Amino acid sequence: MMQHWIRQALLGSGVAKFCSGWLLLVVVAALAGPSVMPWDPAAVDWDALESPPDARHWLGTDMIGRDLLTRIMLGARISLSVAVVATLVSVLIGIPYGTLAGYLGGRVDQIMMRLVDTLYALPFILIVILLVVVFGRNSLLLFAALGAIFWLDIARIVRGQTLRIRESEFIGAARILGAGQTHILFRHLIPNVLSPAVVYATLTVPGVILAESFISFLGLGIQEPDTSWGVLIADGTANMESAPWALLFPASVLALTVWSLNMLGDRLRDQLDVQNKRV
Amino acid sequence: MLRYLLIRGLYLIVTFWVIVTLVFFLLRLAPGGPFDGERRLPAEVEQNLLAAYDLDKPLPQQYLNYLQMLVQGDLGPSFKQKDFTVAELVSAGLPVSLGIGGAALILAVVAGIGLGTAAGLRSGSVTDLLVMGTTNLGLAVPAIVLAPLLALIFAVWLDLLPTGGIGSPAHYLLPAIALSLPFVAAIARLTRGSVAEVMTQPHVTTARAKGLPDARIIRRHILPIALLPVLSFLGPAAAALLTGSVVVEQVFELPGIGRYFVQAALNRDYTLVMGVAVVYAAFILGFNLLVDLCYARLDPRIRLFGNSPGL
């Protein structure tokens, strides 16, 4: 049973329904897409090189005659899985780090958060480019590394939440009952910081998608024959004068997806705030 | 105040050192070296080349040498572009990158604050809905989407503006717009939120009850408070704009330092990568410090004497 506030956030208005619907479509297309399409994503259609959208190729073909819709679906698979992997990594680092800092408090907290502040000041894109050079073709490792950069926000949110909960009565009660530190940490604190962490994680996903497309756009990320939205946009850019559709479609899909994720993330956060005030 | 500056200065140096160290060792972790070409060099030649650039020394030694050079303000020779020093390459590319980044920053601040204030003063109005709707879209259209689209529309289809290169201010227009749009959107949303909040505060009601003209209320009573969050956003925004110019430099074929960085990282031009990173880091850290000092000056609640929060 989905909780009421989540349903309110995801389906509560026309715009929200549209965003949820679009994301559902993208996920389904990414999971099932390339295999149900009549075209192989790598197959060259010699009769339709660089052809505009028509009944045969709904979104046209690229410069070497590959079906664009199929390739966008393949790109969705990679862009989305990358986003999920990196977000998971960021949550796995951010939650324990933030909870620990907030729970221990005092000097430890100060030092831990000062480290976060220092990392915030790093020229993030430069580090990403370097990570790409280091990890090269291994895209899984690369995006785990991306996650290792995105945990900062989650850690901050979780720490704030922990500071708030630490003083609540039920924590005091647990302590009086003789519960140990680890027990309080894992059974009482972490479960209570999970929902804000997950909500902020939904706002991390579009950030990762953008970062991945940025890297791939520069030709540093996903390599042929695999593809991602960033790669498709870069290819489209190279030939935009003769085949504008090869730029317009992937660019719109990327923008629409990021927009939907931002919208739903914001709505989830707003609903969560309402939820917190009520408690 | 002096104590605050000293502590900040210390943090600045430590952060700078962290960046330099991180970049240095990350780069050396990467497989390959600057002299791996299509053809393998004869062993003696390669040995001599490595020796000439001190690359045959142990890594910690090289690291210390680099730090020593850096402290003396020397960025070293470029490994790949043989006739140039890193300093020469960086000073050729920096004005271009700073030009785009600076223009984008000004655009983002002016347009963002203007739109945000217009929306925040009348929350719930048509203007507000329009601004919030379009900025939401603006956040979702990154430079890698916007830069090629703008080039396609204004340079290829309408033939109004040049597509690439530098030479006239018009060459900077499209890149700056492409780079700034997400930041216009972010600043507009931030401004809108805080203007709407400040509007409800008692001192604004008082000012209105005194019969002050609207323009004066906005200028003297609302904006100085409402713009504080925008100010603190400017630090990270400036960093993102400066480094984000990598993409627009690529699309519009501008000879800035962002392109050097990508190229140099790919062909392991160690000193050039380090040089660009050092310059970026210096700008970003310097700008962050400037923002913090302005913040302290504008917000009377922050005292820089001893007990300021977060120190």
Chai-1 contact restraints between the chains, C-beta under 6 A:
chainA,res_idxA,chainB,res_idxB,connection_type,confidence,min_distance_angstrom,max_distance_angstrom,comment,restraint_id
A,T118,B,T15,contact,1.0,0.0,6.0,A-B,restraint_1
A,A121,B,T15,contact,1.0,0.0,6.0,A-B,restraint_2
A,L122,B,I19,contact,1.0,0.0,6.0,A-B,restraint_3
A,P123,B,T243,contact,1.0,0.0,6.0,A-B,restraint_4
A,P123,B,Y280,contact,1.0,0.0,6.0,A-B,restraint_5
A,P123,B,A281,contact,1.0,0.0,6.0,A-B,restraint_6
A,P123,B,I284,contact,1.0,0.0,6.0,A-B,restraint_7
A,I125,B,T243,contact,1.0,0.0,6.0,A-B,restraint_8
A,L126,B,A277,contact,1.0,0.0,6.0,A-B,restraint_9
A,I129,B,A265,contact,1.0,0.0,6.0,A-B,restraint_10
A,L130,B,L26,contact,1.0,0.0,6.0,A-B,restraint_11
A,V133,B,A30,contact,1.0,0.0,6.0,A-B,restraint_12
A,V133,B,A265,contact,1.0,0.0,6.0,A-B,restraint_13
A,V134,B,L26,contact,1.0,0.0,6.0,A-B,restraint_14
A,V134,B,L29,contact,1.0,0.0,6.0,A-B,restraint_15
A,V134,B,A30,contact,1.0,0.0,6.0,A-B,restraint_16
A,L210,B,P142,contact,1.0,0.0,6.0,A-B,restraint_17
A,S213,B,I144,contact,1.0,0.0,6.0,A-B,restraint_18
A,F214,B,I144,contact,1.0,0.0,6.0,A-B,restraint_19
A,F217,B,I144,contact,1.0,0.0,6.0,A-B,restraint_20
A,L218,B,V262,contact,1.0,0.0,6.0,A-B,restraint_21
A,I233,B,I144,contact,1.0,0.0,6.0,A-B,restraint_22
A,T237,B,P148,contact,1.0,0.0,6.0,A-B,restraint_23
A,M240,B,L152,contact,1.0,0.0,6.0,A-B,restraint_24
A,E241,B,V156,contact,1.0,0.0,6.0,A-B,restraint_25
A,L247,B,P148,contact,1.0,0.0,6.0,A-B,restraint_26
A,A251,B,V145,contact,1.0,0.0,6.0,A-B,restraint_27
A,A255,B,A140,contact,1.0,0.0,6.0,A-B,restraint_28
A,A255,B,V141,contact,1.0,0.0,6.0,A-B,restraint_29
A,A255,B,V145,contact,1.0,0.0,6.0,A-B,restraint_30
A,V258,B,A140,contact,1.0,0.0,6.0,A-B,restraint_31
A,W259,B,A140,contact,1.0,0.0,6.0,A-B,restraint_32
A,N262,B,L139,contact,1.0,0.0,6.0,A-B,restraint_33
A,N262,B,A140,contact,1.0,0.0,6.0,A-B,restraint_34
